[in-house]
Amino acid sequence: MRKTAAIAVILTIMAFSLMPALGVGPPTAPSGGPSPYGFRDAGPAPPNLTVTGVIYVPLRNLPLIFYYAQAVSAPGSPLYHRFLTPGQVRELFYPTQEFNETLAHLRSYGLRVLLTAADSIIVFQGQAWQVERAFGVRVDIFTNGSVSFYEDVGPVAKGPWAYPYVSNAAMLVFDRPQFLLTAREAAAVLSRLEGVNVSFPLQAYPMTALAQAYNATALYSQGFNGSGVTVGVLEFYGDPTLSQDLAYFDEEFGLPPANVTVVPIGSYNPNLGVITGWALEEDLDVEAVHSMAPGARIVVYVASGELPLSAAIAFIDGQDQVSVLGQSFGVPEAFLSSLGWSFFYYNVYLSDVYYALGAAEGITFVASSGDGGGMGYSAGPIGDVPYPASSPWVLAVGGTTTYISGDSSLQTAWSSMGFDQLLQALGGSTGGYSAVEPMPWWQEGVAPAPPQGFPYGRAVPDVAAQASLFPGSLMVGEGNQTLVVGGTSESAELVVGLLALLAQASGSRLGLIAPLLYGLYSSGDLDAFEPVAFGYNVPWTAGRGYNLVTGLGALNVGELAKYLEAGAGPASGPLAEVLVNGNYTAFMAPGQPVNVSVNVGGPYASNCSLEAYVISLEGVAASATMRYNSTLGLWEAELTAPSNASGVVYVEVRGECGGVAVRGLDEAFLGYFGSAVAPVPLYPYAPQLGMPVAVFPVSPMGNMSFSVAYNVTVLEYRPLNNTYGQVISVPAMGGNVTELHFNASPGYAVLWLRGPVYGFVPFFIGSSLQYYFMVLPQVFSQPGSAYPGGWVLIEGLPVPPVETLFIPSSEVSGAVFWAAAYGSNVTAELVAPNGTVLSEASLPMTYQGYYAGLLRVPQGLPPGYYLVVLRSSYNSTGAGMDIEGYGVGMIYVAPGLRASVQLFPSALPEGGGVEVMANITYPNGTPVRFGLFSATLLPAALTGLYENVSYSVEVPLQFSDGVWEAEAYLPGPSSIGNATYYEGSYGGEWAVVVTGEGAWGDQLPYSSAYAWLGRNVVYRGVNLTSGFEASGAVFEDVTIMYNGTISWSLMEGLVRVVSSRLTLSYVDSPGVIVAVNSNLTLRYSTASALILIDSRARLEYSDVGEVIVGPRSNVSVALSRVGKVVNGTAWSALTNAISQAELLGLSGLESMRPQHVTPRVITTTPIQGVTKTQQAAALREVRPGQGWTLTAAVALSLVALAVMIAALTLTRRKS
């Protein structure tokens, strides 16, 4: 149900959170320097406020850290898998003397040391005044009106440290898990829909069942289960019930008890994990690892929410206890420039340093790529990928959709629903090009070059694993609840478990595994991967080869283990030990000389052809040919740090020595960091009215620069050809506070700082159509797809530019913002890849307070990916302009599936079980083996409302012996079965609606069959004369002496009708009916056998397997079918058999049921004496459009009987 008031509140909060940053007029520079993401500096913190800070004492020999990270991890290197020991790390890199000096300095000011890591990170605590005295800074409070944090501002006193990070801003991004998706979130989206048949085919597998998809079973069969390997997961806050949740999970899914150790990093308050959601995340992460590697020891590192990421990674490096570390979180790059240099330095750049250091020790870092698709975390594709997945020193894991059928499995990309709604979790596997980290050498030649206007960034993801909710995975959360989950939180930790198996199988840690994986792929050793060739995440699509949805594909660890044996794998050649400016390259200033020296080593050390490069997000920013210095035995070159590039750069060496390729890189930060106060990321602006820009260049030492010159450039995203193009570029100097006025088409844009200042801010031009709009297919599943002749549902609300908040509307009371939000003309278009508009739809405002409509998919459309383009327009006289909006989604069009559905039995008592059997095929008749199909149980009268209940009452179908089948239970006296949506007890006709989607996006939107459900009244072994329920009851082994009608009921066993004038209407009798001295009429009924003694029977529109006509009896048949009529001799044999029984008791007849009768199926009457396998085989013979299928079966059979039965099909739909 739509909540208009709630949406209005959300819009108000979102809109007015801008006001402190923007003000009414042009923004002014904040008093204490740049402030993150819509926050303003509220002034100094109270002197006695307790604050926590982190200080970094620079590691020594930084280039060696990056060198060893590559050299010990790349096959062909002389140091391959010769990982550094803790002693070697300490000797080479730890600044022990400076570290001790810094500790003494902190203690001299009364600051308390909470944590130290890798002799280079110190976490301390004290009052604000103590911190200000110790470092010469000021601690200020920043707020956006609802959330506040503290942070140090001003110049820093010199010392053996870089500078402190006194802030709890990290809690803004790590306060909740971002990449955990449960069925509740998906159901919440579906619950917003009204009056449209959108079904919800939910299904889940135990995570242990996923092992076959990655060929982990091959390693299990060799005795490898992770034993002897220690892996870790990094969490925040904690989980107070982890041990009991995990014990229940192990018992539920047949796993051995897990060996788990919890190690806090900083303050440890696990109960906070419950209210923040991290407790559930921690349960999932540990259970996913344990499912793949049941023998591995798992260390759960729990970091305090106020700590920067680098502190946690440094701690884990210093412990050096784990071989693999999983990270199910990330910060979208779109927000990094607005979070400021201190945040960037301590959470991104230093994290890169410690990731590389851990890789040198042999630790493999793994991170989730995200759940927002290709543009769900940004205003367009740039800025969408999150950190740390975008770090080149981390293995980024995207998502797949995994279908399991028996001992077979199939993987496709975890795809978008059809539209990447902003900051939601249903966008599918996140992928794209980093706007922070350049592309490393091992991705070149495998990952495709970025399209025009995109940064030359690291491609995300590297690999993928199960992450979809359709079907999902089963986990156990707090309170021993079994939940259906998905998300790249799951996929990352599944890969952690798989890497534990590989570590055990190879007898070694794996370190930075990416060079090995990309090397295998480029050399054609593709059997180490399970390719993923179908799916999309808007705007990227999956296909053969590397793609920005699933990377290289899923791992085949059974095959990958063979390449790890004895150092096997593609030889990459020796790794260049790149030394820059001696041995320290954390920062480079524009115009600075860059001296590059390389020690190649080996027999061809002097016979080389090498080039030195500076690789930035612009590509090659500088280059020079290297010369051999025979005196030093080094190859050398001098470059000049470019002034037209900035941000994270690589000083890279490429070439060959003696015909063998040589590569190597060192990482540094070039130029200045542009801290952006405005525009605010992901907000809509009207640049015609003046878009605020407030950017402050900060040096790597934290000092603001007022003299550096750079360009402020606006790029617009062009979805139809997936490129970016420049709209405007203006020069700027130092701290820049201004307004930009320009004309541009509505849609997605990014403000990009060019030159010696790095920074970018994605935003929307015009009304944003990505906040609240949804594009949903008829089957609520992923991928979002449709079939020719079908439709997609589009609904939502535009968010107008923030400037319109301050312009009074001349049309309605209030601001133009609200008039445009609720008064725009909104349309949708289905657009072909060549830009042709195939169909259009208007989306009117509904009474629920949102725009909604159906966009039709034309008949005859060929299979493929199509764009869904949304447009809005509001002609505002108050603003003096048209306020337009633009948004884009994507769907896959495929031919619809066909199905025939049968139920066994077709009549049953309350609480009874019914077997659903569906023959689902492609249009050519080929059976569908992989997909997601389910059955919704509901009263037949409510079939038009099935979309409102499908997410809570669906029963998943499983593929078996060529047929999709499930067993469901209808409501009964002690259970409501699979109809949990219904409060009461419903007798009468029930429907089973089968819907779903095949693995390749082919939809089955609606297919149905019907069953009769008796009420909660069962008569067994009694005599009935009057006062009984004559409708909607079950009669079993009873004697009936009654004049009247029994309707909509079930008769089982032996039912005797004695001295009665009885009509059976809509009765199903799989047993035997014996009529004695009675007039019996069967109308619209079925019976297995009917025996007449001194009786007359009339059959109208009924189906009877066998009628035994005794003495003084007769039967008349009108518009009915009878399998066999028996007279004379058969009757004599029957009477002899019961000669010793009383006529009215008829006790011996129970053993005399006809066993040879096989009634032909008119509707869903069960086939007596036929096995389940034979039933399935028979059902496979029924092709869509032929035989008795769906409601067509009723129509065909009844039309053949009589025209008058057509009226029956309107009131009773049976199949």
Secondary structure, DSSP 8 states (H G I E B T S, - for coil): ---HHHHHHHHHHHHHTTHHHH-SSS----TTS--STT-EEEEE--TT-EEEEEEE---S-HHHHHHHHHHTTSTTSTTTT----HHHHHHHH--HHHHHHHHHHHHHTT-EEEEEETTTEEEEEEEHHHHHHHHS-EEEEEESSS-EEEEEES----SSSS-EEEB-TTHHHHSS-SS-EEHHHHHHHHTT--SS--B----EEEGGGGGGGGTHHHHHTTT-SSTT-EEEEEEES--TTHHHHHHHHHHHHT----EEEEEEES---TTHHHHHSHHHHHHHHHHHHHHH-TTSEEEEEEE-TTS-HHHHHHHHHHH---SEEEE---EEGGGHHHH-HHHHIIIIIHHHHHHHHHHHHT-EEEEE--SBTTTTTTTSSTT-SEETTT-TTSEEEEEEEEEEETTEEEEEE---SSS--TT-S-SBS--EEEEEEE--TTTBTTB----TTS--EEEE-SEEEE--STTEEEEEEGGGEEEEEESHHHHHHHHHHHHHHHHHHHTS---S-HHHHHHHHHTT-GGGEE---S-B-SS-B--SS-BTTTBT-EE-HHHHHHHHGGG-S-----B-EEEETTT--SEE-TT-EEEEEEE--STTTTSEEEEEEEEETTEEEEEEE-EEETTTTEEEEEEE--SS--EEEEEEEEEEETTEEEEEEEEEEESEEEEEEES-TT-EE-GGG-EEEEEEEE-TTS-B-SS-EEEEEEEEEETTTTEEEEEEEEEEESSEEEEE-----SEEEEEEEESSEE-EEEEEESEESSSS-EEEESB--SS-EE-TT-EEEEEE--B--GGGGGSB-SSSSSBHHHHHHHH-EEEEEEE-TTS-EEEEEE--B-TTSSEEEEEE--TT--SEEEEEEEEEEEEETTTTEEEEEEEEEEEEE----EEEEEEESSEE-TT-EEEEEEEEE-TTS-B--SEEEEEEEEEGGGGGGHHHHHHHHEEE-EEETTEEEEEEE---SS--TT-TT--S---EEEEEEEEEEETTS-EEEEEEEEEEE--S-EEES-EE-SSS--BS-EEES-EE--SEEEEEEEEESEEEEES-EEEEEEEEEEEEEEEES-EEEEES-EEEEEEEES-EEEEES-EEEEEEE-TT-EEEEES-EEEEEE-THHHHHHHHHTTTS-TTT-GGGGGG--SS-----SSS---TT--HHHHHHHHHT--TTSSS-HHHHHHHHHHHH-GGGHHHHHH----
